[in-house]
Amino acid sequence: MLKMAGNKSYTIVEYFGGEGGYRCGYCKNDEGNFSHGMWSHTMTVQDYQDLIDRGWRRSGKYVYKPKLNKTCCPQYTIRCHAPKFQPSKSHKKVMKKISKFISKGELPKGEDDGEPMDNGMVCEEAGPREPSKVCHSEVKCAAITDIQKELLERADVTEVQEEVADAVATETSGPSRKDPVSVADERTTAAAPKPGMGADPGRPPCRKAKDLRKERRLQKEQIRKADGVSSIVSATPPAPAQPKLPKALEDFISESLPENSSHCLEVRLVRSNPPSPQFKASFDASYQVYKLYQMAIHKDPPDKPSESQFRRFLCDSPLEAEHSPDGPEVGYGSFHQQYWLDERIVAVGVIDILPTCVSSVYLYYHPDFASLSLGSYSALREIAFTRQLQKQSPKLSYYYLGFYIHSCPKMRYKGQYRPSDLLCPETYAWVPIEQCLPKLENSRYARFNQDPDAGDARVLKDVGRALVLYKRAAMPYAAYTRKRKGSNDETEVQQYAGLVGQDCAERILLYRS
């Protein structure tokens, strides 16, 4: 990494216009995929953080930004609020599956979720929900609610409570062990007058049920007074019962790793750039899993997933290792999270740790364990890892899942990790995904920011202040043009600087030959 005065590090890139289309990996359109690209010789983590917050993403050292209003399958940057994340029913199912396998040692059969093409996380398409079924108790509750509403209009609260209690007793007990006659029929029969001499003068007159209830209430109050208990009802209502807090993600993960089990699963974090001793020692084992994965899942021929291709794609990174006093203990940069099952690598998650997020790059696993939904499981583990880092560095609170592609149903699963936001392609503001989905249902390309007057806060204002690297010297583009009179690259530099934004253009060195 180039260091200038004050020991400041600089990002160095070469920009490629990217006017031509190329094959899309999602819809298989031969020339439908359009993106801008640049080769990054070296990059600071803050510059990359700012770039992915403008829709860029890296693959090895190549950094690209899809042309969302032109490409066949628009790819929108998506992030999840890790501290607020709560696992869904399908996420809990995945962790229970892992737990069952580790404790009992049996692989599930016929449950392979398939595999998307972006960062390798397993796609779990949500099927249509069954119509909700109303149980008998819910019907009773609805009936009782109607009774309560009617009584509130004509009686005091105490009387309502007692009448509701009577209604509940009638509703739940019914004509037990009697002939199948309705309650209404019984009431009609009881109300019919019987022949005879009339009321017995020797018996006390009939009293209304309302008076009887009042008398019982008075008796209860007298008993309470006799016991020394005040009968005065407190004006302060009793404190409501505290709602049961949902179980945290970390609890589900720990439950998925039971002790004294048939298997042992361990996740190890190793730095890939510069490669740590642990990364070097496990390189070949990790590569062999990648090769098997590419051949089985993506149907690559045996010679395509070569060792050099593996290095370029998932090991090489422009991000240098950086540490900060207020940053996470492991530092920033590029890492591999290796999943070791009984001292054998079965999956690897490639991630970048940046100032405000953990960015998922790719996930590959051994095909023998495809039925374990390791893609989804690794995403949950990476969200938990983000939460762990956030305790050390409060601003590091997001988990980036790469791109959300609504036009490709297999890639919509990323929207299930909520709460999450999509990046507006015009203003670069984050918008809750719930507000974005209706727009994507109507159009593949959409502006998410609902404020029609909002614009890009980092829009390019002065291309002359963009930095370039020329003959090993850093200088503003305006100074470069004076040195290179007759230079014809202003259109290209203007396009590049507009895509990275004014702030990044003034920090990143654009290589000029």
DOMARKE-794036 format. One record per residue (C-alpha): residue in three letters; y, z, x. Coordinates in steps of 0.25 Angstrom, whole numbers, plus 5000, padded with zeros to 4 digits. Each point is the difference from the previous one (the first is absolute). Last residue first. Layout:
% DOMARKE-794036
  code     y     z     x
   Ala     Y     Z     X
...
This chain:
% DOMARKE-794036
  code     y     z     x
   Ser  5024  4931  5000
   Arg  5005  5009  4989
   Tyr  4993  5013  4997
   Leu  5005  5007  4988
   Leu  5003  5015  5004
   Ile  4999  5009  4988
   Arg  5011  5010  4998
   Glu  5012  4993  4994
   Ala  4991  4991  4992
   Cys  4993  5012  4995
   Asp  5013  5006  4994
   Gln  5005  4986  4995
   Gly  4987  4997  4993
   Val  4986  4995  5005
   Leu  5000  4988  4990
   Gly  5015  4996  5002
   Ala  4999  5001  5015
   Tyr  4988  4990  5001
   Gln  5007  4990  4991
   Gln  5013  5001  5007
   Val  4993  4999  5014
   Glu  4993  4987  4995
   Thr  5013  4994  4994
   Glu  5007  5004  5013
   Asp  4990  4993  5009
   Asn  5008  4988  5005
   Ser  5006  5006  5012
   Gly  5012  4991  5005
   Lys  5006  5010  5009
   Arg  4989  5009  5005
   Lys  5008  5012  5007
   Arg  5010  5000  4988
   Thr  4988  4999  4990
   Tyr  4993  5012  5007
   Ala  5013  5009  4999
   Ala  5000  4997  4985
   Tyr  4985  5004  4999
   Pro  5003  5013  5006
   Met  4994  5003  5013
   Ala  4987  5005  5007
   Ala  4997  4994  5014
   Arg  4986  4996  5005
   Lys  5005  4985  5000
   Tyr  5004  5001  4986
   Leu  4996  5011  4990
   Val  5008  4999  4987
   Leu  5007  5011  4992
   Ala  5006  4997  4986
   Arg  5015  5003  5000
   Gly  5004  4985  4999
   Val  4992  4999  4987
   Asp  5010  5008  4993
   Lys  4998  5005  4986
   Leu  4985  5000  4998
   Val  4996  5008  4988
   Arg  4996  5014  5003
   Ala  5003  5006  4986
   Asp  4993  4988  4993
   Gly  5006  4998  4987
   Ala  5002  5007  4987
   Asp  5009  4994  4989
   Pro  4989  4996  4991
   Asp  4995  5015  5000
   Gln  4985  4999  4995
   Asn  4994  4999  5014
   Phe  4987  4993  4999
   Arg  5003  4986  5003
   Ala  4988  4992  4996
   Tyr  4990  4989  5005
   Arg  4987  4998  4993
   Ser  5007  5000  4987
   Asn  4997  5007  4986
   Glu  4990  5010  5004
   Leu  5007  5002  5012
   Lys  5012  5005  4992
   Pro  4992  5010  4992
   Leu  4994  5005  5013
   Cys  5013  5004  5007
   Gln  5005  5011  4992
   Glu  4986  5008  5001
   Ile  5000  4997  5015
   Pro  5012  5009  5002
   Val  5011  4992  5007
   Trp  5004  5001  5015
   Ala  5012  4992  5004
   Tyr  4999  4988  5009
   Thr  5011  4993  4992
   Glu  4994  4986  4999
   Pro  4985  5002  5001
   Cys  5000  5014  4993
   Leu  4990  5008  5007
   Leu  4989  5006  4991
   Asp  4998  5015  4998
   Ser  4989  5010  4998
   Pro  4996  5013  4993
   Arg  4989  4996  5000
   Tyr  4988  4994  5007
   Gln  4995  4991  4989
   Gly  5010  4989  5004
   Lys  4992  4996  5012
   Tyr  4989  4996  4990
   Arg  5008  4988  4997
   Met  4994  4992  5011
   Lys  4988  4994  4993
   Pro  5008  4996  4989
   Cys  5008  4990  5009
   Ser  5014  4997  4993
   His  5003  5015  5002
   Ile  5000  4999  5015
   Tyr  5004  5014  5005
   Phe  5002  4999  5015
   Gly  4997  5011  5011
   Leu  4995  5013  4995
   Tyr  5012  5008  5006
   Tyr  4998  5015  4999
   Tyr  5013  5008  4999
   Ser  5005  5014  5004
   Leu  5004  5000  5014
   Lys  5014  5006  4998
   Pro  4994  5014  5000
   Ser  4994  4999  5014
   Gln  4989  5010  5003
   Lys  4997  5003  4985
   Gln  5001  4985  4998
   Leu  4989  4997  5010
   Gln  4990  5007  4992
   Arg  5005  4993  4987
   Thr  4998  4987  5008
   Phe  4986  5004  5004
   Ala  4997  5003  4985
   Ile  5005  4986  4996
   Glu  4991  4994  5012
   Arg  4988  5007  4994
   Leu  5002  4995  4987
   Ala  5002  4986  5006
   Ser  4987  5002  5008
   Tyr  4992  5004  4987
   Ser  5005  4987  4993
   Gly  4996  4991  5011
   Leu  4987  5008  5002
   Ser  4995  4997  4986
   Leu  4986  5006  5004
   Ser  4993  4987  4995
   Ala  5004  4993  5013
   Phe  4993  5009  5009
   Asp  4990  4990  5006
   Pro  5012  4991  5002
   His  5006  5009  5011
   Tyr  5015  5002  4997
   Tyr  5013  4993  5002
   Leu  5014  5005  4996
   Tyr  5014  4993  5003
   Val  5014  5003  5003
   Ser  5003  5013  4992
   Ser  5015  5005  5002
   Val  5002  5015  5002
   Cys  5014  5002  4996
   Thr  5014  5005  5003
   Pro  5002  4999  5015
   Leu  4987  4992  5002
   Ile  4985  5002  5002
   Asp  4993  4987  5000
   Ile  4986  4999  4995
   Val  4986  4993  5003
   Gly  4989  5007  4991
   Val  4987  4999  5007
   Ala  4986  5001  4993
   Val  4985  5003  5003
   Ile  5002  5006  5014
   Arg  4987  5008  5004
   Glu  5000  5014  5004
   Asp  4993  5004  4987
   Leu  5010  4993  4992
   Trp  5013  4997  5008
   Tyr  5012  4995  4993
   Gln  5010  4995  5010
   Gln  5015  5000  4997
   His  5006  4990  5010
   Phe  5015  5002  5004
   Ser  5013  4993  5002
   Gly  5013  5007  5003
   Tyr  5007  5013  4998
   Gly  4996  5014  5005
   Val  4987  5008  4999
   Glu  5009  5013  4998
   Pro  5008  4993  4988
   Gly  5015  4998  5003
   Asp  5011  5010  5001
   Pro  5000  5001  5015
   Ser  4997  4985  5000
   His  4988  4992  5007
   Glu  4999  4986  5002
   Ala  4988  4991  5003
   Glu  5004  4985  5001
   Leu  4998  4991  4987
   Pro  4998  4986  5003
   Ser  4985  5001  4997
   Asp  4988  4995  5006
   Cys  4987  5007  4994
   Leu  4998  4994  4986
   Phe  5003  4985  5000
   Arg  5001  4996  5015
   Arg  4989  5010  5005
   Phe  4991  4995  4989
   Gln  5003  4985  5003
   Ser  4996  5003  5014
   Glu  4987  5007  4997
   Ser  4996  4988  4991
   Pro  5000  5001  4985
   Lys  4999  4984  4999
   Asp  4987  4998  5008
   Pro  4991  5006  4989
   Pro  5005  4992  4989
   Asp  5009  5008  4991
   Lys  4995  5003  4986
   His  5011  5010  4996
   Ile  4991  5011  4996
   Ala  4988  4998  5009
   Met  5005  4993  5012
   Gln  5014  5007  5001
   Tyr  4993  5013  4998
   Leu  4989  4998  5010
   Lys  5011  4996  5010
   Tyr  5008  5012  4997
   Val  4988  5010  5002
   Gln  4997  4993  5013
   Tyr  5015  5002  5004
   Ser  5000  5015  4997
   Ala  4987  5002  5009
   Asp  5007  4992  5011
   Phe  5013  5007  5000
   Ser  4994  5015  4999
   Ala  5003  5004  5015
   Lys  5013  4992  5000
   Phe  5005  5007  4987
   Gln  4996  5014  5006
   Pro  5007  4997  5013
   Ser  5013  4996  4992
   Pro  5004  4986  4999
   Pro  5015  4997  5001
   Asn  5000  4997  4989
   Ser  4987  5003  4992
   Arg  5002  5015  4999
   Val  4988  5007  4995
   Leu  4999  5009  4987
   Arg  4986  5005  4997
   Val  4994  5001  4986
   Glu  4987  5008  4999
   Leu  4988  4998  4990
   Cys  4987  5008  5002
   His  4988  4997  4992
   Ser  4988  5007  4993
   Ser  5009  5011  4997
   Asn  5002  5015  5005
   Glu  5015  4999  4997
   Pro  5006  4992  4989
   Leu  5010  4989  5003
   Ser  5004  4994  4987
   Glu  5004  5014  4996
   Ser  5010  4999  5011
   Ile  5006  4987  4995
   Phe  5001  5005  4986
   Asp  5008  5012  5005
   Glu  5009  4992  5008
   Leu  5004  4991  4988
   Ala  5005  5013  4993
   Lys  4993  5005  4987
   Pro  5010  4999  4989
   Leu  5007  5013  4996
   Lys  4996  5008  4988
   Pro  5011  5002  4991
   Gln  5006  5014  5000
   Ala  4998  5007  4987
   Pro  5013  5001  4992
   Ala  5008  5013  5002
   Pro  4999  5008  4987
   Pro  5013  4998  4991
   Thr  5011  5009  5003
   Ala  5005  5006  4986
   Ser  4989  5011  5002
   Val  4993  5004  4987
   Ile  5003  5014  4996
   Ser  4987  5007  4996
   Ser  5001  5009  5011
   Val  4987  5006  5005
   Gly  4998  5015  4999
   Asp  4986  4999  4994
   Ala  5006  5005  4986
   Lys  5010  4989  5001
   Arg  4990  4989  5002
   Ile  4992  5005  4988
   Gln  5012  5000  4991
   Glu  5003  4985  5005
   Lys  4986  4996  4996
   Gln  5001  5006  4986
   Leu  5013  4993  4998
   Arg  4994  4987  5004
   Arg  4988  5002  4990
   Glu  5010  5003  4989
   Lys  5007  4987  5003
   Arg  4987  4992  5000
   Leu  4996  5006  4986
   Asp  5014  4997  4994
   Lys  4998  4985  5005
   Ala  4986  5000  4994
   Lys  5006  5003  4986
   Arg  4995  5012  4993
   Cys  4990  5001  4988
   Pro  5003  5012  4991
   Pro  4992  5013  5003
   Arg  4987  5001  4992
   Gly  4998  5009  4987
   Pro  5008  4990  4991
   Asp  4990  4989  5003
   Ala  5007  4987  4998
   Gly  4995  4990  4989
   Met  4989  5003  4990
   Gly  4991  4989  5005
   Pro  4999  4985  5003
   Lys  5002  4996  5015
   Pro  5013  4994  5004
   Ala  4998  4988  5010
   Ala  5007  5003  5014
   Ala  4987  5003  5007
   Thr  4995  4986  4997
   Thr  5012  4993  5004
   Arg  5001  5008  5013
   Glu  4985  4996  5003
   Asp  5003  4985  4997
   Ala  5011  5000  5010
   Val  4992  5007  5010
   Ser  4990  4988  4999
   Val  4986  5002  4995
   Pro  4987  4997  5008
   Asp  4992  5012  4995
   Lys  5003  5012  5009
   Arg  4995  5004  5014
   Ser  5014  5000  5005
   Pro  5010  4994  4990
   Gly  5011  4998  5011
   Ser  5001  5009  5012
   Thr  5010  4992  5009
   Glu  5010  4995  4990
   Thr  5000  5013  4991
   Ala  5002  5009  5012
   Val  5010  4991  5006
   Ala  5008  5000  4987
   Asp  4999  5015  4999
   Ala  5006  5000  5014
   Val  5011  4991  4995
   Glu  5003  5009  4989
   Glu  5001  5012  5009
   Gln  5009  4992  5010
   Val  5009  4995  4988
   Glu  5001  5014  4994
   Thr  5006  5005  5014
   Val  5009  4988  5001
   Asp  5007  5001  4987
   Ala  4996  4991  4988
   Arg  5004  4987  4993
   Glu  5003  4989  5010
   Leu  4991  5006  5011
   Leu  4988  4999  4991
   Glu  5001  4985  4999
   Lys  5000  4999  5016
   Gln  4989  5010  5001
   Ile  4991  4992  4991
   Asp  5003  4987  5007
   Thr  4997  5006  5013
   Ile  4987  5006  4994
   Ala  4996  4986  4997
   Ala  5003  4994  5014
   Cys  4992  5012  5006
   Lys  4988  4997  4991
   Val  5000  4986  5004
   Glu  5001  5004  5015
   Ser  4988  5009  4998
   His  4992  4989  4994
   Cys  5002  4991  5012
   Val  5010  4988  5000
   Lys  4994  4989  5009
   Ser  5010  4993  5009
   Pro  4998  4985  5001
   Glu  4992  4996  5013
   Arg  5009  4997  5012
   Pro  5000  4986  5005
   Gly  4995  4999  5015
   Ala  5008  5005  5012
   Glu  4997  4992  5012
   Glu  4995  5008  5012
   Cys  5004  4992  5012
   Val  4995  5006  5013
   Met  5010  5001  5011
   Gly  4999  4989  5010
   Asn  5015  4999  5004
   Asp  5002  4987  4992
   Met  4988  4992  4996
   Pro  4994  5009  4989
   Glu  4986  5005  5001
   Gly  4989  5002  4989
   Asp  4997  5013  4993
   Asp  4986  5001  5004
   Glu  4993  5009  4990
   Gly  4986  4994  4999
   Lys  4993  5011  5007
   Pro  5006  5013  5005
   Leu  4996  5005  5014
   Glu  4991  5012  5000
   Gly  5003  5011  5011
   Lys  5000  5012  4990
   Ser  5013  5007  5005
   Ile  5007  4988  5007
   Phe  4996  4990  4989
   Lys  5004  5009  4988
   Ser  5013  5004  5007
   Ile  5004  4985  5002
   Lys  4997  4997  4985
   Lys  5008  5012  4996
   Met  5011  4995  5008
   Val  4999  4986  4994
   Lys  5000  5006  4986
   Lys  5012  5009  5003
   His  5008  4987  5003
   Ser  4995  4993  4987
   Lys  5005  5012  4992
   Ser  5013  4999  5007
   Pro  5004  5008  5012
   Gln  5014  5007  5000
   Phe  5011  4995  5009
   Lys  5013  5008  5001
   Pro  5000  5003  5015
   Ala  4995  4985  5003
   His  5011  4993  4992
   Cys  4993  4986  5001
   Arg  5006  4988  5006
   Ile  4999  4985  4996
   Thr  5006  4987  5007
   Tyr  4999  4989  4990
   Gln  4992  4987  5003
   Pro  5002  4988  4992
   Cys  4988  4991  4998
   Cys  5004  4986  5001
   Thr  5011  5001  5009
   Lys  5014  4996  4996
   Asn  5008  5011  4994
   Leu  4993  5010  5009
   Lys  5002  4994  5013
   Pro  4990  5009  5007
   Lys  5005  5008  5012
   Tyr  4992  5000  5013
   Val  4999  5008  5013
   Tyr  4990  4995  5010
   Lys  4996  5010  5011
   Gly  4987  5004  4993
   Ser  5002  4996  4985
   Arg  5014  5006  4997
   Arg  5007  5002  4987
   Trp  5014  4996  4995
   Gly  5006  5003  4986
   Arg  5013  5006  5004
   Asp  4995  5014  5000
   Ile  4989  4995  5009
   Leu  5012  4996  5010
   Asp  5007  5013  5000
   Gln  4987  5007  5003
   Tyr  4997  4990  5011
   Asp  5014  5003  5006
   Gln  4997  5015  5000
   Val  4987  4998  5006
   Thr  5006  4993  5012
   Met  4994  4986  5003
   Thr  4994  4992  5011
   His  4997  4985  5002
   Ser  5002  4998  4985
   Trp  4997  4985  4996
   Met  5007  4996  4988
   Gly  4997  4995  4986
   His  5006  4995  4987
   Ser  4990  4997  4989
   Phe  4994  4990  4991
   Asn  4986  4999  4994
   Gly  4997  4988  4990
   Glu  4995  4990  5010
   Asp  4985  5001  4998
   Asn  5000  5008  4988
   Lys  4988  5010  5001
   Cys  5006  5009  4990
   Tyr  5000  5013  5008
   Gly  4998  4995  5015
   Cys  5011  4990  4998
   Arg  5000  4988  5009
   Tyr  5013  4996  5007
   Gly  5013  4995  4996
   Gly  5011  4995  5010
   Glu  5014  5006  5002
   Gly  4995  5011  5009
   Gly  5013  5002  5007
   Phe  4994  5007  5013
   Tyr  5008  5011  5006
   Glu  4997  5006  5014
   Val  5001  5015  5000
   Ile  5004  5012  5010
   Thr  5002  5014  4995
   Tyr  5008  5008  5009
   Ser  4999  5014  5006
   Lys  5012  5008  5005
   Asn  4999  5007  5013
   Gly  5015  5002  5000
   Ala  5003  4986  5005
   Met  4988  4991  4997
   Lys  4985  5001  4998
   Leu  4992  4988  4997
   Met  4986  5004  4994
